[in-house]
Amino acid sequence: MKTARTFIKRFKTATEKAEILDLFKKVSSMIDKLAKKGIIHKNNAANKKSKLAKHFNVKTQA
């Protein structure tokens, strides 16, 4: 869980599009794995991924 939080913070502060895309893929995968293992609820995982996707879209369009 702590690694995922670190990657989320890194994703939010990233500036280069290639780095943003790479981190988005990694973070999404991490969140899915946490939900599959039962560490976080599947709806919580879906909400986190949705918020990250919105953040991703804003950063890549700018």
mmCIF file as Biopython writes it, N, C-alpha, C and O atoms, coordinates in Angstrom:
data_model
#
loop_
_atom_site.group_PDB
_atom_site.id
_atom_site.type_symbol
_atom_site.label_atom_id
_atom_site.label_alt_id
_atom_site.label_comp_id
_atom_site.label_asym_id
_atom_site.label_entity_id
_atom_site.label_seq_id
_atom_site.pdbx_PDB_ins_code
_atom_site.Cartn_x
_atom_site.Cartn_y
_atom_site.Cartn_z
_atom_site.occupancy
_atom_site.B_iso_or_equiv
_atom_site.auth_seq_id
_atom_site.auth_asym_id
_atom_site.pdbx_PDB_model_num
ATOM 1   N N  . MET A ? 1  ? 0.825   -1.193  0.000   1.0 0.0 1  A 1 
ATOM 2   C CA . MET A ? 1  ? 0.000   0.000   0.000   1.0 0.0 1  A 1 
ATOM 3   C C  . MET A ? 1  ? 0.870   1.257   0.000   1.0 0.0 1  A 1 
ATOM 4   O O  . MET A ? 1  ? 0.566   2.231   -0.690  1.0 0.0 1  A 1 
ATOM 5   N N  . LYS A ? 2  ? 1.945   1.228   0.774   1.0 0.0 2  A 1 
ATOM 6   C CA . LYS A ? 2  ? 2.794   2.413   0.856   1.0 0.0 2  A 1 
ATOM 7   C C  . LYS A ? 2  ? 3.466   2.710   -0.487  1.0 0.0 2  A 1 
ATOM 8   O O  . LYS A ? 2  ? 3.615   3.872   -0.865  1.0 0.0 2  A 1 
ATOM 9   N N  . THR A ? 3  ? 3.865   1.670   -1.197  1.0 0.0 3  A 1 
ATOM 10  C CA . THR A ? 3  ? 4.479   1.864   -2.510  1.0 0.0 3  A 1 
ATOM 11  C C  . THR A ? 3  ? 3.489   2.505   -3.471  1.0 0.0 3  A 1 
ATOM 12  O O  . THR A ? 3  ? 3.856   3.389   -4.245  1.0 0.0 3  A 1 
ATOM 13  N N  . ALA A ? 4  ? 2.252   2.069   -3.426  1.0 0.0 4  A 1 
ATOM 14  C CA . ALA A ? 4  ? 1.224   2.635   -4.298  1.0 0.0 4  A 1 
ATOM 15  C C  . ALA A ? 4  ? 1.024   4.118   -3.995  1.0 0.0 4  A 1 
ATOM 16  O O  . ALA A ? 4  ? 0.890   4.927   -4.913  1.0 0.0 4  A 1 
ATOM 17  N N  . ARG A ? 5  ? 1.003   4.477   -2.713  1.0 0.0 5  A 1 
ATOM 18  C CA . ARG A ? 5  ? 0.844   5.876   -2.339  1.0 0.0 5  A 1 
ATOM 19  C C  . ARG A ? 5  ? 2.009   6.719   -2.865  1.0 0.0 5  A 1 
ATOM 20  O O  . ARG A ? 5  ? 1.820   7.841   -3.335  1.0 0.0 5  A 1 
ATOM 21  N N  . THR A ? 6  ? 3.210   6.157   -2.776  1.0 0.0 6  A 1 
ATOM 22  C CA . THR A ? 6  ? 4.391   6.862   -3.265  1.0 0.0 6  A 1 
ATOM 23  C C  . THR A ? 6  ? 4.294   7.090   -4.768  1.0 0.0 6  A 1 
ATOM 24  O O  . THR A ? 6  ? 4.600   8.180   -5.252  1.0 0.0 6  A 1 
ATOM 25  N N  . PHE A ? 7  ? 3.870   6.069   -5.508  1.0 0.0 7  A 1 
ATOM 26  C CA . PHE A ? 7  ? 3.746   6.197   -6.951  1.0 0.0 7  A 1 
ATOM 27  C C  . PHE A ? 7  ? 2.627   7.167   -7.330  1.0 0.0 7  A 1 
ATOM 28  O O  . PHE A ? 7  ? 2.739   7.873   -8.332  1.0 0.0 7  A 1 
ATOM 29  N N  . ILE A ? 8  ? 1.560   7.210   -6.547  1.0 0.0 8  A 1 
ATOM 30  C CA . ILE A ? 8  ? 0.474   8.163   -6.819  1.0 0.0 8  A 1 
ATOM 31  C C  . ILE A ? 8  ? 0.991   9.588   -6.664  1.0 0.0 8  A 1 
ATOM 32  O O  . ILE A ? 8  ? 0.696   10.450  -7.491  1.0 0.0 8  A 1 
ATOM 33  N N  . LYS A ? 9  ? 1.764   9.838   -5.605  1.0 0.0 9  A 1 
ATOM 34  C CA . LYS A ? 9  ? 2.338   11.168  -5.400  1.0 0.0 9  A 1 
ATOM 35  C C  . LYS A ? 9  ? 3.286   11.532  -6.542  1.0 0.0 9  A 1 
ATOM 36  O O  . LYS A ? 9  ? 3.282   12.661  -7.032  1.0 0.0 9  A 1 
ATOM 37  N N  . ARG A ? 10 ? 4.097   10.559  -6.957  1.0 0.0 10 A 1 
ATOM 38  C CA . ARG A ? 10 ? 5.035   10.783  -8.054  1.0 0.0 10 A 1 
ATOM 39  C C  . ARG A ? 10 ? 4.279   11.074  -9.346  1.0 0.0 10 A 1 
ATOM 40  O O  . ARG A ? 10 ? 4.694   11.921  -10.137 1.0 0.0 10 A 1 
ATOM 41  N N  . PHE A ? 11 ? 3.157   10.361  -9.558  1.0 0.0 11 A 1 
ATOM 42  C CA . PHE A ? 11 ? 2.323   10.558  -10.749 1.0 0.0 11 A 1 
ATOM 43  C C  . PHE A ? 11 ? 1.752   11.976  -10.772 1.0 0.0 11 A 1 
ATOM 44  O O  . PHE A ? 11 ? 1.762   12.635  -11.811 1.0 0.0 11 A 1 
ATOM 45  N N  . LYS A ? 12 ? 1.260   12.437  -9.639  1.0 0.0 12 A 1 
ATOM 46  C CA . LYS A ? 12 ? 0.639   13.755  -9.572  1.0 0.0 12 A 1 
ATOM 47  C C  . LYS A ? 12 ? 1.632   14.896  -9.779  1.0 0.0 12 A 1 
ATOM 48  O O  . LYS A ? 12 ? 1.249   15.979  -10.222 1.0 0.0 12 A 1 
ATOM 49  N N  . THR A ? 13 ? 2.901   14.658  -9.462  1.0 0.0 13 A 1 
ATOM 50  C CA . THR A ? 13 ? 3.899   15.719  -9.616  1.0 0.0 13 A 1 
ATOM 51  C C  . THR A ? 13 ? 4.672   15.619  -10.930 1.0 0.0 13 A 1 
ATOM 52  O O  . THR A ? 13 ? 5.474   16.502  -11.233 1.0 0.0 13 A 1 
ATOM 53  N N  . ALA A ? 14 ? 4.453   14.582  -11.705 1.0 0.0 14 A 1 
ATOM 54  C CA . ALA A ? 14 ? 5.178   14.391  -12.965 1.0 0.0 14 A 1 
ATOM 55  C C  . ALA A ? 14 ? 4.793   15.480  -13.969 1.0 0.0 14 A 1 
ATOM 56  O O  . ALA A ? 14 ? 3.679   16.001  -13.943 1.0 0.0 14 A 1 
ATOM 57  N N  . THR A ? 15 ? 5.740   15.810  -14.854 1.0 0.0 15 A 1 
ATOM 58  C CA . THR A ? 15 ? 5.488   16.867  -15.826 1.0 0.0 15 A 1 
ATOM 59  C C  . THR A ? 15 ? 5.613   16.394  -17.271 1.0 0.0 15 A 1 
ATOM 60  O O  . THR A ? 15 ? 4.935   16.932  -18.146 1.0 0.0 15 A 1 
ATOM 61  N N  . GLU A ? 16 ? 6.451   15.417  -17.541 1.0 0.0 16 A 1 
ATOM 62  C CA . GLU A ? 16 ? 6.638   14.940  -18.908 1.0 0.0 16 A 1 
ATOM 63  C C  . GLU A ? 16 ? 5.572   13.923  -19.281 1.0 0.0 16 A 1 
ATOM 64  O O  . GLU A ? 16 ? 5.210   13.066  -18.475 1.0 0.0 16 A 1 
ATOM 65  N N  . LYS A ? 17 ? 5.067   14.023  -20.514 1.0 0.0 17 A 1 
ATOM 66  C CA . LYS A ? 17 ? 3.970   13.154  -20.941 1.0 0.0 17 A 1 
ATOM 67  C C  . LYS A ? 17 ? 4.343   11.678  -20.923 1.0 0.0 17 A 1 
ATOM 68  O O  . LYS A ? 17 ? 3.531   10.844  -20.523 1.0 0.0 17 A 1 
ATOM 69  N N  . ALA A ? 18 ? 5.551   11.344  -21.347 1.0 0.0 18 A 1 
ATOM 70  C CA . ALA A ? 18 ? 5.980   9.939   -21.357 1.0 0.0 18 A 1 
ATOM 71  C C  . ALA A ? 18 ? 6.027   9.379   -19.939 1.0 0.0 18 A 1 
ATOM 72  O O  . ALA A ? 18 ? 5.612   8.246   -19.695 1.0 0.0 18 A 1 
ATOM 73  N N  . GLU A ? 19 ? 6.532   10.176  -19.015 1.0 0.0 19 A 1 
ATOM 74  C CA . GLU A ? 19 ? 6.607   9.759   -17.620 1.0 0.0 19 A 1 
ATOM 75  C C  . GLU A ? 19 ? 5.211   9.609   -17.021 1.0 0.0 19 A 1 
ATOM 76  O O  . GLU A ? 19 ? 4.954   8.676   -16.260 1.0 0.0 19 A 1 
ATOM 77  N N  . ILE A ? 20 ? 4.316   10.526  -17.364 1.0 0.0 20 A 1 
ATOM 78  C CA . ILE A ? 20 ? 2.942   10.483  -16.868 1.0 0.0 20 A 1 
ATOM 79  C C  . ILE A ? 20 ? 2.249   9.212   -17.346 1.0 0.0 20 A 1 
ATOM 80  O O  . ILE A ? 20 ? 1.572   8.543   -16.566 1.0 0.0 20 A 1 
ATOM 81  N N  . LEU A ? 21 ? 2.412   8.879   -18.611 1.0 0.0 21 A 1 
ATOM 82  C CA . LEU A ? 21 ? 1.797   7.679   -19.164 1.0 0.0 21 A 1 
ATOM 83  C C  . LEU A ? 21 ? 2.326   6.423   -18.485 1.0 0.0 21 A 1 
ATOM 84  O O  . LEU A ? 21 ? 1.550   5.537   -18.126 1.0 0.0 21 A 1 
ATOM 85  N N  . ASP A ? 22 ? 3.633   6.343   -18.308 1.0 0.0 22 A 1 
ATOM 86  C CA . ASP A ? 22 ? 4.249   5.183   -17.672 1.0 0.0 22 A 1 
ATOM 87  C C  . ASP A ? 22 ? 3.764   5.024   -16.232 1.0 0.0 22 A 1 
ATOM 88  O O  . ASP A ? 22 ? 3.401   3.926   -15.811 1.0 0.0 22 A 1 
ATOM 89  N N  . LEU A ? 23 ? 3.762   6.114   -15.491 1.0 0.0 23 A 1 
ATOM 90  C CA . LEU A ? 23 ? 3.326   6.059   -14.095 1.0 0.0 23 A 1 
ATOM 91  C C  . LEU A ? 23 ? 1.839   5.736   -13.979 1.0 0.0 23 A 1 
ATOM 92  O O  . LEU A ? 23 ? 1.429   5.035   -13.053 1.0 0.0 23 A 1 
ATOM 93  N N  . PHE A ? 24 ? 1.036   6.235   -14.901 1.0 0.0 24 A 1 
ATOM 94  C CA . PHE A ? 24 ? -0.402  5.938   -14.873 1.0 0.0 24 A 1 
ATOM 95  C C  . PHE A ? 24 ? -0.643  4.441   -15.018 1.0 0.0 24 A 1 
ATOM 96  O O  . PHE A ? 24 ? -1.474  3.869   -14.313 1.0 0.0 24 A 1 
ATOM 97  N N  . LYS A ? 25 ? 0.084   3.811   -15.932 1.0 0.0 25 A 1 
ATOM 98  C CA . LYS A ? 25 ? -0.052  2.365   -16.123 1.0 0.0 25 A 1 
ATOM 99  C C  . LYS A ? 25 ? 0.371   1.600   -14.873 1.0 0.0 25 A 1 
ATOM 100 O O  . LYS A ? 25 ? -0.310  0.666   -14.448 1.0 0.0 25 A 1 
ATOM 101 N N  . LYS A ? 26 ? 1.498   2.001   -14.287 1.0 0.0 26 A 1 
ATOM 102 C CA . LYS A ? 26 ? 2.005   1.322   -13.095 1.0 0.0 26 A 1 
ATOM 103 C C  . LYS A ? 26 ? 1.048   1.471   -11.910 1.0 0.0 26 A 1 
ATOM 104 O O  . LYS A ? 26 ? 0.751   0.502   -11.213 1.0 0.0 26 A 1 
ATOM 105 N N  . VAL A ? 27 ? 0.574   2.692   -11.696 1.0 0.0 27 A 1 
ATOM 106 C CA . VAL A ? 27 ? -0.306  2.959   -10.559 1.0 0.0 27 A 1 
ATOM 107 C C  . VAL A ? 27 ? -1.641  2.219   -10.717 1.0 0.0 27 A 1 
ATOM 108 O O  . VAL A ? 27 ? -2.165  1.668   -9.748  1.0 0.0 27 A 1 
ATOM 109 N N  . SER A ? 28 ? -2.184  2.208   -11.924 1.0 0.0 28 A 1 
ATOM 110 C CA . SER A ? 28 ? -3.438  1.490   -12.164 1.0 0.0 28 A 1 
ATOM 111 C C  . SER A ? 28 ? -3.280  0.003   -11.860 1.0 0.0 28 A 1 
ATOM 112 O O  . SER A ? 28 ? -4.154  -0.616  -11.253 1.0 0.0 28 A 1 
ATOM 113 N N  . SER A ? 29 ? -2.173  -0.551  -12.284 1.0 0.0 29 A 1 
ATOM 114 C CA . SER A ? 29 ? -1.890  -1.953  -12.027 1.0 0.0 29 A 1 
ATOM 115 C C  . SER A ? 29 ? -1.755  -2.224  -10.534 1.0 0.0 29 A 1 
ATOM 116 O O  . SER A ? 29 ? -2.287  -3.212  -10.029 1.0 0.0 29 A 1 
ATOM 117 N N  . MET A ? 30 ? -1.050  -1.352  -9.833  1.0 0.0 30 A 1 
ATOM 118 C CA . MET A ? 30 ? -0.878  -1.509  -8.389  1.0 0.0 30 A 1 
ATOM 119 C C  . MET A ? 30 ? -2.220  -1.474  -7.659  1.0 0.0 30 A 1 
ATOM 120 O O  . MET A ? 30 ? -2.468  -2.274  -6.757  1.0 0.0 30 A 1 
ATOM 121 N N  . ILE A ? 31 ? -3.073  -0.549  -8.055  1.0 0.0 31 A 1 
ATOM 122 C CA . ILE A ? 31 ? -4.384  -0.420  -7.417  1.0 0.0 31 A 1 
ATOM 123 C C  . ILE A ? 31 ? -5.219  -1.674  -7.669  1.0 0.0 31 A 1 
ATOM 124 O O  . ILE A ? 31 ? -5.899  -2.159  -6.765  1.0 0.0 31 A 1 
ATOM 125 N N  . ASP A ? 32 ? -5.171  -2.197  -8.893  1.0 0.0 32 A 1 
ATOM 126 C CA . ASP A ? 32 ? -5.898  -3.428  -9.202  1.0 0.0 32 A 1 
ATOM 127 C C  . ASP A ? 32 ? -5.404  -4.592  -8.350  1.0 0.0 32 A 1 
ATOM 128 O O  . ASP A ? 32 ? -6.202  -5.386  -7.853  1.0 0.0 32 A 1 
ATOM 129 N N  . LYS A ? 33 ? -4.099  -4.692  -8.186  1.0 0.0 33 A 1 
ATOM 130 C CA . LYS A ? 33 ? -3.537  -5.775  -7.378  1.0 0.0 33 A 1 
ATOM 131 C C  . LYS A ? 33 ? -3.953  -5.658  -5.921  1.0 0.0 33 A 1 
ATOM 132 O O  . LYS A ? 33 ? -4.253  -6.666  -5.281  1.0 0.0 33 A 1 
ATOM 133 N N  . LEU A ? 34 ? -3.977  -4.431  -5.384  1.0 0.0 34 A 1 
ATOM 134 C CA . LEU A ? 34 ? -4.410  -4.225  -4.008  1.0 0.0 34 A 1 
ATOM 135 C C  . LEU A ? 34 ? -5.864  -4.645  -3.822  1.0 0.0 34 A 1 
ATOM 136 O O  . LEU A ? 34 ? -6.221  -5.238  -2.805  1.0 0.0 34 A 1 
ATOM 137 N N  . ALA A ? 35 ? -6.699  -4.333  -4.811  1.0 0.0 35 A 1 
ATOM 138 C CA . ALA A ? 35 ? -8.110  -4.704  -4.731  1.0 0.0 35 A 1 
ATOM 139 C C  . ALA A ? 35 ? -8.276  -6.224  -4.838  1.0 0.0 35 A 1 
ATOM 140 O O  . ALA A ? 35 ? -9.100  -6.816  -4.141  1.0 0.0 35 A 1 
ATOM 141 N N  . LYS A ? 36 ? -7.496  -6.842  -5.707  1.0 0.0 36 A 1 
ATOM 142 C CA . LYS A ? 36 ? -7.590  -8.293  -5.889  1.0 0.0 36 A 1 
ATOM 143 C C  . LYS A ? 36 ? -7.179  -9.038  -4.622  1.0 0.0 36 A 1 
ATOM 144 O O  . LYS A ? 36 ? -7.765  -10.067 -4.286  1.0 0.0 36 A 1 
ATOM 145 N N  . LYS A ? 37 ? -6.165  -8.515  -3.915  1.0 0.0 37 A 1 
ATOM 146 C CA . LYS A ? 37 ? -5.699  -9.146  -2.679  1.0 0.0 37 A 1 
ATOM 147 C C  . LYS A ? 37 ? -6.603  -8.836  -1.489  1.0 0.0 37 A 1 
ATOM 148 O O  . LYS A ? 37 ? -6.463  -9.443  -0.427  1.0 0.0 37 A 1 
ATOM 149 N N  . GLY A ? 38 ? -7.531  -7.892  -1.665  1.0 0.0 38 A 1 
ATOM 150 C CA . GLY A ? 38 ? -8.453  -7.547  -0.590  1.0 0.0 38 A 1 
ATOM 151 C C  . GLY A ? 38 ? -7.917  -6.500  0.365   1.0 0.0 38 A 1 
ATOM 152 O O  . GLY A ? 38 ? -8.482  -6.296  1.439   1.0 0.0 38 A 1 
ATOM 153 N N  . ILE A ? 39 ? -6.845  -5.840  -0.005  1.0 0.0 39 A 1 
ATOM 154 C CA . ILE A ? 39 ? -6.264  -4.806  0.855   1.0 0.0 39 A 1 
ATOM 155 C C  . ILE A ? 39 ? -7.146  -3.558  0.822   1.0 0.0 39 A 1 
ATOM 156 O O  . ILE A ? 39 ? -7.356  -2.915  1.851   1.0 0.0 39 A 1 
ATOM 157 N N  . ILE A ? 40 ? -7.654  -3.221  -0.347  1.0 0.0 40 A 1 
ATOM 158 C CA . ILE A ? 40 ? -8.639  -2.148  -0.463  1.0 0.0 40 A 1 
ATOM 159 C C  . ILE A ? 40 ? -9.875  -2.718  -1.157  1.0 0.0 40 A 1 
ATOM 160 O O  . ILE A ? 40 ? -9.782  -3.700  -1.895  1.0 0.0 40 A 1 
ATOM 161 N N  . HIS A ? 41 ? -11.017 -2.106  -0.921  1.0 0.0 41 A 1 
ATOM 162 C CA . HIS A ? 41 ? -12.271 -2.558  -1.530  1.0 0.0 41 A 1 
ATOM 163 C C  . HIS A ? 41 ? -12.262 -2.257  -3.020  1.0 0.0 41 A 1 
ATOM 164 O O  . HIS A ? 41 ? -11.636 -1.294  -3.461  1.0 0.0 41 A 1 
ATOM 165 N N  . LYS A ? 42 ? -12.957 -3.079  -3.789  1.0 0.0 42 A 1 
ATOM 166 C CA . LYS A ? 42 ? -12.960 -2.901  -5.250  1.0 0.0 42 A 1 
ATOM 167 C C  . LYS A ? 42 ? -13.563 -1.560  -5.662  1.0 0.0 42 A 1 
ATOM 168 O O  . LYS A ? 42 ? -13.127 -0.973  -6.653  1.0 0.0 42 A 1 
ATOM 169 N N  . ASN A ? 43 ? -14.556 -1.066  -4.922  1.0 0.0 43 A 1 
ATOM 170 C CA . ASN A ? 43 ? -15.137 0.232   -5.256  1.0 0.0 43 A 1 
ATOM 171 C C  . ASN A ? 43 ? -14.164 1.364   -4.942  1.0 0.0 43 A 1 
ATOM 172 O O  . ASN A ? 43 ? -14.098 2.356   -5.668  1.0 0.0 43 A 1 
ATOM 173 N N  . ASN A ? 44 ? -13.411 1.208   -3.861  1.0 0.0 44 A 1 
ATOM 174 C CA . ASN A ? 44 ? -12.382 2.187   -3.518  1.0 0.0 44 A 1 
ATOM 175 C C  . ASN A ? 44 ? -11.330 2.224   -4.620  1.0 0.0 44 A 1 
ATOM 176 O O  . ASN A ? 44 ? -10.876 3.299   -5.011  1.0 0.0 44 A 1 
ATOM 177 N N  . ALA A ? 45 ? -10.948 1.066   -5.116  1.0 0.0 45 A 1 
ATOM 178 C CA . ALA A ? 45 ? -9.974  0.986   -6.210  1.0 0.0 45 A 1 
ATOM 179 C C  . ALA A ? 45 ? -10.516 1.665   -7.458  1.0 0.0 45 A 1 
ATOM 180 O O  . ALA A ? 45 ? -9.792  2.400   -8.131  1.0 0.0 45 A 1 
ATOM 181 N N  . ALA A ? 46 ? -11.775 1.426   -7.768  1.0 0.0 46 A 1 
ATOM 182 C CA . ALA A ? 46 ? -12.388 2.038   -8.945  1.0 0.0 46 A 1 
ATOM 183 C C  . ALA A ? 46 ? -12.416 3.558   -8.809  1.0 0.0 46 A 1 
ATOM 184 O O  . ALA A ? 46 ? -12.156 4.272   -9.777  1.0 0.0 46 A 1 
ATOM 185 N N  . ASN A ? 47 ? -12.731 4.055   -7.613  1.0 0.0 47 A 1 
ATOM 186 C CA . ASN A ? 47 ? -12.761 5.501   -7.383  1.0 0.0 47 A 1 
ATOM 187 C C  . ASN A ? 47 ? -11.373 6.110   -7.533  1.0 0.0 47 A 1 
ATOM 188 O O  . ASN A ? 47 ? -11.223 7.170   -8.141  1.0 0.0 47 A 1 
ATOM 189 N N  . LYS A ? 48 ? -10.355 5.446   -6.982  1.0 0.0 48 A 1 
ATOM 190 C CA . LYS A ? 48 ? -8.989  5.941   -7.101  1.0 0.0 48 A 1 
ATOM 191 C C  . LYS A ? 48 ? -8.555  5.993   -8.569  1.0 0.0 48 A 1 
ATOM 192 O O  . LYS A ? 48 ? -7.968  6.980   -9.011  1.0 0.0 48 A 1 
ATOM 193 N N  . LYS A ? 49 ? -8.842  4.936   -9.314  1.0 0.0 49 A 1 
ATOM 194 C CA . LYS A ? 49 ? -8.452  4.889   -10.718 1.0 0.0 49 A 1 
ATOM 195 C C  . LYS A ? 49 ? -9.193  5.953   -11.528 1.0 0.0 49 A 1 
ATOM 196 O O  . LYS A ? 49 ? -8.624  6.543   -12.446 1.0 0.0 49 A 1 
ATOM 197 N N  . SER A ? 50 ? -10.449 6.196   -11.193 1.0 0.0 50 A 1 
ATOM 198 C CA . SER A ? 50 ? -11.226 7.208   -11.895 1.0 0.0 50 A 1 
ATOM 199 C C  . SER A ? 50 ? -10.628 8.595   -11.662 1.0 0.0 50 A 1 
ATOM 200 O O  . SER A ? 50 ? -10.497 9.379   -12.602 1.0 0.0 50 A 1 
ATOM 201 N N  . LYS A ? 51 ? -10.266 8.897   -10.422 1.0 0.0 51 A 1 
ATOM 202 C CA . LYS A ? 51 ? -9.662  10.191  -10.115 1.0 0.0 51 A 1 
ATOM 203 C C  . LYS A ? 51 ? -8.317  10.355  -10.808 1.0 0.0 51 A 1 
ATOM 204 O O  . LYS A ? 51 ? -7.987  11.433  -11.302 1.0 0.0 51 A 1 
ATOM 205 N N  . LEU A ? 52 ? -7.543  9.266   -10.837 1.0 0.0 52 A 1 
ATOM 206 C CA . LEU A ? 52 ? -6.250  9.323   -11.520 1.0 0.0 52 A 1 
ATOM 207 C C  . LEU A ? 52 ? -6.430  9.516   -13.023 1.0 0.0 52 A 1 
ATOM 208 O O  . LEU A ? 52 ? -5.644  10.220  -13.658 1.0 0.0 52 A 1 
ATOM 209 N N  . ALA A ? 53 ? -7.461  8.894   -13.593 1.0 0.0 53 A 1 
ATOM 210 C CA . ALA A ? 53 ? -7.714  9.033   -15.027 1.0 0.0 53 A 1 
ATOM 211 C C  . ALA A ? 53 ? -8.089  10.482  -15.368 1.0 0.0 53 A 1 
ATOM 212 O O  . ALA A ? 53 ? -7.670  11.008  -16.398 1.0 0.0 53 A 1 
ATOM 213 N N  . LYS A ? 54 ? -8.875  11.119  -14.501 1.0 0.0 54 A 1 
ATOM 214 C CA . LYS A ? 54 ? -9.217  12.526  -14.718 1.0 0.0 54 A 1 
ATOM 215 C C  . LYS A ? 54 ? -7.962  13.386  -14.652 1.0 0.0 54 A 1 
ATOM 216 O O  . LYS A ? 54 ? -7.761  14.278  -15.477 1.0 0.0 54 A 1 
ATOM 217 N N  . HIS A ? 55 ? -7.128  13.111  -13.671 1.0 0.0 55 A 1 
ATOM 218 C CA . HIS A ? 55 ? -5.865  13.839  -13.527 1.0 0.0 55 A 1 
ATOM 219 C C  . HIS A ? 55 ? -4.972  13.615  -14.747 1.0 0.0 55 A 1 
ATOM 220 O O  . HIS A ? 55 ? -4.328  14.543  -15.236 1.0 0.0 55 A 1 
ATOM 221 N N  . PHE A ? 56 ? -4.941  12.389  -15.225 1.0 0.0 56 A 1 
ATOM 222 C CA . PHE A ? 56 ? -4.153  12.020  -16.408 1.0 0.0 56 A 1 
ATOM 223 C C  . PHE A ? 56 ? -4.626  12.798  -17.638 1.0 0.0 56 A 1 
ATOM 224 O O  . PHE A ? 56 ? -3.814  13.331  -18.394 1.0 0.0 56 A 1 
ATOM 225 N N  . ASN A ? 57 ? -5.943  12.857  -17.829 1.0 0.0 57 A 1 
ATOM 226 C CA . ASN A ? 57 ? -6.492  13.562  -18.993 1.0 0.0 57 A 1 
ATOM 227 C C  . ASN A ? 57 ? -6.182  15.044  -18.961 1.0 0.0 57 A 1 
ATOM 228 O O  . ASN A ? 57 ? -5.886  15.640  -19.996 1.0 0.0 57 A 1 
ATOM 229 N N  . VAL A ? 58 ? -6.246  15.643  -17.788 1.0 0.0 58 A 1 
ATOM 230 C CA . VAL A ? 58 ? -5.943  17.068  -17.668 1.0 0.0 58 A 1 
ATOM 231 C C  . VAL A ? 58 ? -4.475  17.328  -17.969 1.0 0.0 58 A 1 
ATOM 232 O O  . VAL A ? 58 ? -4.145  18.288  -18.664 1.0 0.0 58 A 1 
ATOM 233 N N  . LYS A ? 59 ? -3.593  16.481  -17.451 1.0 0.0 59 A 1 
ATOM 234 C CA . LYS A ? 59 ? -2.154  16.694  -17.631 1.0 0.0 59 A 1 
ATOM 235 C C  . LYS A ? 59 ? -1.721  16.456  -19.073 1.0 0.0 59 A 1 
ATOM 236 O O  . LYS A ? 59 ? -0.836  17.156  -19.565 1.0 0.0 59 A 1 
ATOM 237 N N  . THR A ? 60 ? -2.312  15.500  -19.755 1.0 0.0 60 A 1 
ATOM 238 C CA . THR A ? 60 ? -1.868  15.186  -21.105 1.0 0.0 60 A 1 
ATOM 239 C C  . THR A ? 60 ? -2.435  16.167  -22.133 1.0 0.0 60 A 1 
ATOM 240 O O  . THR A ? 60 ? -1.873  16.304  -23.219 1.0 0.0 60 A 1 
ATOM 241 N N  . GLN A ? 61 ? -3.533  16.848  -21.812 1.0 0.0 61 A 1 
ATOM 242 C CA . GLN A ? 61 ? -4.098  17.814  -22.754 1.0 0.0 61 A 1 
ATOM 243 C C  . GLN A ? 61 ? -3.408  19.168  -22.668 1.0 0.0 61 A 1 
ATOM 244 O O  . GLN A ? 61 ? -3.405  19.935  -23.630 1.0 0.0 61 A 1 
ATOM 245 N N  . ALA A ? 62 ? -2.837  19.449  -21.532 1.0 0.0 62 A 1 
ATOM 246 C CA . ALA A ? 62 ? -2.213  20.781  -21.328 1.0 0.0 62 A 1 
ATOM 247 C C  . ALA A ? 62 ? -0.919  20.922  -22.102 1.0 0.0 62 A 1 
ATOM 248 O O  . ALA A ? 62 ? -0.275  21.969  -22.041 1.0 0.0 62 A 1 
#
